Amino acid sequence: MTAVEPHPPVDAIEAGTTATTIVAGRSRIPWRFLGGRALFYLFTLWAALTINFFLPRFMKGDAVSQYLARNRNVSPEAADALRALLGLDTDKSLWEQYLDYWALLLHGDLGVSLLHGLRPVTEVISQALPWTVGLVGFATIVSFAIGTIGGAMVGWRRGGRLDALIPITTFLSTIPYFWLGLLAIAVFSVNLRWFPIGKAYGVGMKPGWDPEFIGQVIHHGTLPAATIVIASLGGWMLGMRNMMLTVLDEDYITVAQAKGMPNRRVLWRYAARNAVLPQIQSFALSIGFIVGGTIVMEMVFSYPGVGKLLLDATNAKDYALMQGVFLVITLSVLVANILADIAYAFLDPRTRQTEA
């Protein structure tokens, strides 16, 4: 009989918890978990897109009525043609319109925007999306990184001078964003003249990848990006600090320190790695809502992003444009949550063991 070699022991601290025992070579792909999550996200996508169809139609008025109110010389025949083009044909029932909506959606056709001269919705959104993702995405990542690292250091050195950062950043996060943006414009744009008042680039500047245009974009985007970072920094720092205080009381932290490990390794390898896990879900939601959660910022700074596009579409009852923006928001949130699930399972060995 051949003796079976035992698996080498695994340090419980290296696994990230004292209650987890990892056996090398036995990790299995959690197909049941992946299948369940896939069904959940598919159902969520269907529900969101269905609400996306019905919600605008429950609003009073429509895009054609708004257009006719501004243009009195449109004939009834032209108005009926516009309604048919926009999927608002009164000869079709709501159910038929819903089926047509899905048929066009599956073919990648989001319709045309009456607000933008019957241009395809995909073209209108594709022009506004890079501005929002570039500005708010960069600001969100910077805020998350600074807040998480700062919160970890404050929690590690609790009771020290760094604790003063928590009430300061928390106070700044309680200021209404529009007020913070207007204050920043008044100080840095009007009085000091360090930054432009608004817009994404200078008047008369032709968009392109040349250094002059890129410099204009960075110059115009610095102030709104800085206000986003300041407004959201307190939440990230406070959340990470509180999680660090909880993690530092765990047994594996005590064991790691008793082994004589360097404080830097205990801080970043064990304490911060486990404390950051709840932050991942919040960060995923923040990334997902980057697309549509910037209406106030884009109004204050007159920034040509998706948030302002959604506001204009809502005011004009432009169903096709509203649905297109909502679709982009829904997909971004779902993708962000999927990536968060993957990152969470990668960072937490206990999650992989439970799901497997």
C-alpha positions as CSV (number, residue, x, y, z in Angstrom):
1,M,0.0,0.0,0.0
2,T,1.4,3.4,-1.0
3,A,1.5,5.9,1.8
4,V,-0.3,9.2,1.1
5,E,1.8,12.2,1.7
6,P,0.1,14.7,4.0
7,H,-0.5,18.2,2.6
8,P,1.9,20.8,4.0
9,P,0.3,22.8,6.8
10,V,-0.9,26.3,6.1
11,D,-0.4,29.2,8.5
12,A,-3.8,30.4,9.5
13,I,-2.5,34.0,9.6
14,E,-1.4,33.7,6.0
15,A,-4.9,32.6,5.1
16,G,-6.2,35.8,6.6
17,T,-8.2,34.3,9.5
18,T,-7.7,31.9,12.4
19,A,-10.8,29.9,11.5
20,T,-9.8,29.0,8.0
21,T,-7.8,26.0,6.9
22,I,-6.8,25.9,3.3
23,V,-5.8,22.6,1.7
24,A,-3.5,23.0,-1.2
25,G,-4.6,21.6,-4.6
26,R,-8.3,21.2,-3.7
27,S,-9.8,24.5,-4.9
28,R,-12.7,23.9,-7.1
29,I,-14.6,26.3,-9.4
30,P,-17.9,27.2,-7.7
31,W,-20.2,26.6,-10.6
32,R,-23.3,26.6,-8.6
33,F,-22.5,30.0,-7.1
34,L,-21.5,31.4,-10.5
35,G,-24.7,30.1,-12.1
36,G,-26.8,31.6,-9.3
37,R,-25.1,35.0,-9.6
38,A,-25.5,34.9,-13.4
39,L,-29.2,34.2,-13.1
40,F,-29.6,37.0,-10.5
41,Y,-27.8,39.6,-12.7
42,L,-29.8,38.5,-15.8
43,F,-33.1,38.9,-13.9
44,T,-31.9,42.3,-12.5
45,L,-31.1,43.4,-16.1
46,W,-34.5,42.4,-17.4
47,A,-36.3,44.1,-14.5
48,A,-34.3,47.3,-14.9
49,L,-34.8,47.5,-18.6
50,T,-38.6,46.8,-18.2
51,I,-38.9,49.6,-15.7
52,N,-36.8,51.7,-18.0
53,F,-39.5,51.3,-20.7
54,F,-42.6,51.8,-18.6
55,L,-41.4,54.6,-16.2
56,P,-41.0,57.4,-18.8
57,R,-44.4,56.5,-20.3
58,F,-46.1,57.1,-16.9
59,M,-44.9,60.7,-17.0
60,K,-47.2,63.4,-18.2
61,G,-46.6,64.4,-21.8
62,D,-44.0,63.2,-24.3
63,A,-41.1,64.5,-26.4
64,V,-43.4,65.2,-29.4
65,S,-45.8,67.3,-27.3
66,Q,-42.9,69.3,-26.0
67,Y,-41.6,69.8,-29.5
68,L,-45.0,70.9,-30.8
69,A,-45.3,73.4,-28.0
70,R,-42.1,75.0,-29.2
71,N,-42.8,74.7,-33.0
72,R,-46.4,75.7,-33.9
73,N,-45.9,75.3,-37.6
74,V,-45.6,71.5,-37.6
75,S,-48.4,69.7,-39.5
76,P,-50.4,66.9,-37.9
77,E,-49.0,64.4,-40.4
78,A,-45.5,65.4,-39.5
79,A,-46.4,65.0,-35.8
80,D,-47.8,61.5,-36.4
81,A,-44.6,60.6,-38.3
82,L,-42.5,61.8,-35.4
83,R,-44.5,59.7,-32.9
84,A,-44.1,56.6,-35.1
85,L,-40.4,57.2,-35.4
86,L,-40.0,57.6,-31.7
87,G,-42.1,54.5,-30.8
88,L,-45.0,56.6,-29.5
89,D,-47.5,55.5,-32.2
90,T,-51.0,55.7,-30.6
91,D,-52.2,52.9,-33.0
92,K,-50.1,50.4,-31.1
93,S,-50.8,49.1,-27.7
94,L,-48.4,49.5,-24.8
95,W,-47.5,45.8,-25.0
96,E,-46.7,46.1,-28.7
97,Q,-44.5,49.1,-28.0
98,Y,-42.8,47.0,-25.3
99,L,-42.1,44.2,-27.8
100,D,-40.8,46.7,-30.4
101,Y,-38.6,48.2,-27.7
102,W,-37.0,44.8,-27.0
103,A,-36.6,44.0,-30.7
104,L,-34.7,47.3,-31.3
105,L,-32.7,46.9,-28.1
106,L,-31.5,43.4,-29.1
107,H,-30.3,44.8,-32.4
108,G,-28.4,47.6,-30.7
109,D,-30.8,50.3,-31.8
110,L,-31.6,52.8,-29.0
111,G,-33.6,55.0,-31.3
112,V,-33.1,58.7,-32.1
113,S,-33.1,61.8,-29.9
114,L,-35.6,64.5,-30.8
115,L,-33.8,66.9,-28.5
116,H,-30.7,66.6,-30.6
117,G,-32.1,66.8,-34.0
118,L,-33.0,63.2,-34.6
119,R,-29.5,62.0,-34.0
120,P,-29.0,58.4,-32.9
121,V,-29.1,58.0,-29.2
122,T,-25.9,55.9,-29.2
123,E,-24.0,58.8,-30.9
124,V,-25.3,61.4,-28.5
125,I,-24.4,59.2,-25.4
126,S,-21.0,58.3,-26.9
127,Q,-20.0,61.9,-27.1
128,A,-21.0,62.7,-23.5
129,L,-19.9,59.5,-21.8
130,P,-16.1,60.0,-22.0
131,W,-16.3,63.4,-20.2
132,T,-18.2,61.9,-17.3
133,V,-16.1,58.7,-17.0
134,G,-12.9,60.6,-17.4
135,L,-13.6,63.3,-14.8
136,V,-15.8,61.5,-12.2
137,G,-14.1,58.2,-12.6
138,F,-10.7,59.6,-12.0
139,A,-11.9,61.7,-9.0
140,T,-13.7,58.6,-7.5
141,I,-10.6,56.4,-7.8
142,V,-8.4,59.1,-6.2
143,S,-10.9,59.7,-3.4
144,F,-11.2,56.0,-2.7
145,A,-7.4,55.5,-2.7
146,I,-6.7,58.5,-0.4
147,G,-9.6,57.7,1.9
148,T,-8.8,54.0,2.3
149,I,-5.1,54.5,2.8
150,G,-5.6,57.4,5.2
151,G,-8.3,55.6,7.1
152,A,-6.1,52.6,7.5
153,M,-3.3,54.7,8.9
154,V,-5.7,56.6,11.2
155,G,-7.1,53.4,12.5
156,W,-3.7,51.8,13.1
157,R,-2.5,54.8,15.0
158,R,-5.8,55.4,16.9
159,G,-5.6,58.1,19.6
160,G,-2.9,59.9,17.7
161,R,-2.8,63.2,15.9
162,L,-4.1,61.7,12.7
163,D,-7.5,61.3,14.4
164,A,-8.1,65.0,13.7
165,L,-8.5,64.1,10.0
166,I,-11.8,62.3,10.7
167,P,-13.9,65.2,11.9
168,I,-12.4,67.5,9.3
169,T,-13.1,65.3,6.3
170,T,-16.5,64.3,7.8
171,F,-17.5,68.0,8.1
172,L,-16.5,68.7,4.5
173,S,-18.5,65.7,3.3
174,T,-21.7,67.1,5.0
175,I,-21.5,70.4,3.0
176,P,-24.0,70.2,0.1
177,Y,-22.1,69.6,-3.1
178,F,-23.6,72.4,-5.1
179,W,-22.7,74.8,-2.3
180,L,-19.1,73.4,-2.2
181,G,-18.9,73.8,-6.0
182,L,-20.1,77.3,-6.0
183,L,-17.8,78.2,-3.2
184,A,-14.8,76.7,-5.1
185,I,-15.8,78.7,-8.2
186,A,-16.1,82.0,-6.2
187,V,-12.7,81.5,-4.5
188,F,-10.5,79.9,-7.2
189,S,-12.2,81.1,-10.4
190,V,-13.6,84.5,-9.7
191,N,-11.3,85.9,-7.0
192,L,-8.0,84.1,-7.6
193,R,-8.6,83.3,-11.3
194,W,-6.6,80.1,-11.0
195,F,-9.2,78.0,-12.8
196,P,-11.9,78.6,-15.4
197,I,-15.5,79.0,-14.2
198,G,-16.8,76.1,-16.2
199,K,-17.0,74.1,-19.4
200,A,-14.7,71.2,-20.4
201,Y,-12.4,73.3,-22.5
202,G,-11.9,76.8,-23.8
203,V,-14.3,78.5,-26.2
204,G,-13.1,78.1,-29.8
205,M,-10.9,75.2,-29.0
206,K,-11.2,72.3,-31.4
207,P,-11.2,68.9,-29.7
208,G,-8.3,66.6,-30.5
209,W,-5.3,64.7,-29.0
210,D,-2.9,67.6,-29.3
211,P,-1.1,68.8,-26.1
212,E,-2.9,72.2,-26.1
213,F,-6.4,70.6,-26.0
214,I,-5.3,68.0,-23.4
215,G,-3.9,70.8,-21.2
216,Q,-7.2,72.7,-21.6
217,V,-9.2,69.7,-20.5
218,I,-7.0,69.1,-17.4
219,H,-7.1,72.8,-16.5
220,H,-10.9,72.9,-16.7
221,G,-11.4,69.6,-15.0
222,T,-9.1,70.2,-12.0
223,L,-11.6,72.2,-9.9
224,P,-14.6,70.0,-10.4
225,A,-12.5,66.9,-9.8
226,A,-11.0,68.4,-6.6
227,T,-14.5,69.2,-5.2
228,I,-15.6,65.6,-5.9
229,V,-12.6,64.3,-4.0
230,I,-13.1,66.6,-1.1
231,A,-16.9,65.9,-0.9
232,S,-16.5,62.1,-0.9
233,L,-13.2,61.7,1.1
234,G,-14.8,61.7,4.5
235,G,-17.0,58.7,3.9
236,W,-14.1,56.5,2.6
237,M,-11.8,57.5,5.5
238,L,-14.4,57.1,8.2
239,G,-15.5,53.7,6.9
240,M,-12.0,52.3,6.6
241,R,-11.0,53.7,10.0
242,N,-14.0,52.0,11.7
243,M,-13.3,48.7,10.0
244,M,-9.6,48.9,11.1
245,L,-10.6,49.3,14.7
246,T,-12.7,46.2,14.4
247,V,-10.1,44.1,12.6
248,L,-7.3,45.1,15.1
249,D,-9.1,43.3,17.9
250,E,-9.1,40.0,16.0
251,D,-7.0,37.1,17.2
252,Y,-4.9,36.7,14.1
253,I,-3.6,40.3,14.4
254,T,-2.5,39.5,18.0
255,V,-0.8,36.3,16.9
256,A,0.9,38.1,14.0
257,Q,2.3,40.8,16.4
258,A,3.3,38.1,18.9
259,K,5.3,36.4,16.2
260,G,7.4,39.6,15.9
261,M,6.3,40.5,12.4
262,P,7.1,44.1,11.4
263,N,4.3,46.6,12.0
264,R,4.2,47.6,8.4
265,R,3.5,44.0,7.3
266,V,0.9,43.5,9.9
267,L,-0.8,46.8,8.9
268,W,-1.0,46.2,5.2
269,R,-0.7,42.4,4.8
270,Y,-3.3,41.4,7.5
271,A,-5.2,44.3,9.0
272,A,-5.8,46.6,6.0
273,R,-6.4,43.6,3.7
274,N,-9.3,42.4,5.7
275,A,-10.6,45.8,6.7
276,V,-10.9,46.9,3.0
277,L,-13.3,44.1,2.1
278,P,-16.5,46.1,2.9
279,Q,-15.1,49.1,1.1
280,I,-14.9,47.0,-2.1
281,Q,-18.7,46.8,-2.4
282,S,-19.2,50.5,-1.8
283,F,-16.5,51.3,-4.3
284,A,-18.2,49.1,-6.9
285,L,-21.4,51.0,-6.4
286,S,-19.6,54.3,-6.7
287,I,-18.0,53.2,-9.9
288,G,-21.3,52.0,-11.3
289,F,-23.1,55.3,-10.4
290,I,-20.3,57.4,-12.0
291,V,-22.3,57.5,-15.2
292,G,-25.5,59.0,-13.8
293,G,-24.6,60.4,-10.3
294,T,-23.0,63.7,-11.5
295,I,-26.0,65.8,-12.4
296,V,-25.3,68.4,-9.7
297,M,-21.6,68.7,-10.6
298,E,-22.3,69.0,-14.3
299,M,-24.9,71.7,-13.6
300,V,-22.7,73.7,-11.4
301,F,-19.6,73.6,-13.6
302,S,-21.5,73.4,-17.0
303,Y,-19.7,70.2,-17.8
304,P,-20.9,68.3,-20.9
305,G,-21.4,64.9,-19.3
306,V,-24.0,62.2,-19.1
307,G,-25.6,63.7,-16.0
308,K,-26.6,66.9,-17.7
309,L,-27.6,64.9,-20.7
310,L,-30.1,62.9,-18.6
311,L,-31.5,66.1,-17.0
312,D,-32.1,67.7,-20.4
313,A,-33.7,64.5,-21.7
314,T,-36.0,64.3,-18.7
315,N,-37.1,68.0,-19.0
316,A,-37.8,67.4,-22.8
317,K,-39.5,64.1,-22.2
318,D,-37.1,62.5,-24.7
319,Y,-38.0,58.9,-24.1
320,A,-35.3,57.4,-26.3
321,L,-32.5,59.4,-24.8
322,M,-33.7,58.8,-21.3
323,Q,-33.9,55.1,-21.9
324,G,-30.4,55.0,-23.5
325,V,-28.8,56.8,-20.5
326,F,-30.7,54.6,-18.0
327,L,-29.4,51.5,-20.0
328,V,-25.8,52.7,-19.7
329,I,-26.3,53.4,-16.0
330,T,-27.8,49.9,-15.4
331,L,-25.1,48.1,-17.3
332,S,-22.3,50.0,-15.5
333,V,-23.8,49.2,-12.1
334,L,-24.2,45.5,-12.9
335,V,-20.7,45.2,-14.3
336,A,-19.3,47.0,-11.3
337,N,-21.1,44.6,-9.0
338,I,-19.8,41.6,-10.9
339,L,-16.2,42.9,-10.6
340,A,-16.8,43.6,-6.9
341,D,-17.8,39.9,-6.4
342,I,-14.7,38.7,-8.2
343,A,-12.5,41.1,-6.2
344,Y,-14.1,40.2,-2.9
345,A,-13.6,36.4,-3.6
346,F,-10.0,37.1,-4.6
347,L,-9.2,39.1,-1.5
348,D,-11.0,37.0,1.1
349,P,-10.0,33.3,1.2
350,R,-13.0,32.5,3.4
351,T,-15.3,33.5,0.6
352,R,-13.6,31.2,-1.9
353,Q,-13.8,28.3,0.6
354,T,-17.5,28.9,1.3
355,E,-18.5,29.3,-2.3
356,A,-16.5,26.2,-3.4
